[in-house]
């Protein structure tokens, strides 16, 4: 059983003004503003997918790909993946990208019969992002509403996609999965992994060193985060555990998913949020037995919400946004012992703005943090920062 007690020692804050290592990547993407993004690291390259209004006279809504080979200091390419797909992309329902070698897959939701609902589209590249081609919809047998997508590639070169689909007969969204064995050109028939999930929270994929597939998603009753796993490349699945057994009973939409990372020996690390009265906030947990049981949740902040986590051996880095009197700010903390003890949280963004939905990834050059922020009377900007240990 999962541990249900809560460790209430919140991480201390350090009000540090961001240094010059924080960079605005909006111009590098060729966009006037960035509405949504995703990022992944594979070998020595970081791949990013962004969408927003182009910086030229057309002001088109475009989806673009760019990459970095130096840990995120310089970015190149900014190639158009699609210019006419009408993406539905907001923070929390972001465009998605996955990579293995020179093969890339990009997926996002598009506008359907209703402006805020619609099916997925996928694009693939076999030449390291130089050219892109439209692929099949992973939801082969379901052309309705498909949102909160995540996509990942395993070591065998199989691409895996997960999303939330149209309400089932019970009235709830369902968790769906499909895989592609031809580098994203086609997708096998989708599977229903759970027929009653929260309808508005993002899903998170992670692959373990042994090839285990892990999906973190928000369940329905209670509204706690759950772990779904597959040990046979996605052929069969099992619900392994609840990640943070808060017992949160809630009928609304929190719009907050979780973060998931896999370390050595299939150790799992997660960031989860709960709105349970008296315990509301962001927590981190770890599991040393492949997700069957989890540590006591450690509170990272009552006003913290959208979190992410990354691992490099025993070194962890966690990132989140947090409400403050004059806006939303980005904070980060690190652990050198697998999540037992965390450092004082450091501020990554400036004060007085709306900085939200941060992401953090582990690269060969260290941890890289990315987020979007909005200054008064300015469009959304896309920020990146290399973290110091």
Buried (B, 14 or more C-beta within 10 A) or exposed (E): EBBEEBBEEBBEBEEEEBEEEBBEBBEBBBBBBBBBBBBBBBEEBBBBBBBBBBBEEEEEBBBBBBBBBBBBEEBEBBBEBBEEBBBBBBBBBBBBBBBBEEBBBBBBBBBBEEEEBBBBBBBBBBEBBEEBEEBBBBBEEBEEBBBBBBBBBBEEEBBBBBBBBBBBEEEBBBBBBBBBBBBBBBBBEBBEBBBBBBBBBBBBBBBBEEBBBBBBBBBBEBBBBBBBBBBEBBEEBEBBBBBBBBBBEBEEEBBBBBBBBBBEEBBBBBBBBBBBEEBBBBBBBBBBEBBBBBBBBBBBBBBBBBBBBBBBEBBBBBBBBBEBEEBBBBBBBBBBEBBEEBBEBBBBBBEEBBBBBBBBBBBEBBBBBBBBBBBEEEBBBBBBBBBEE
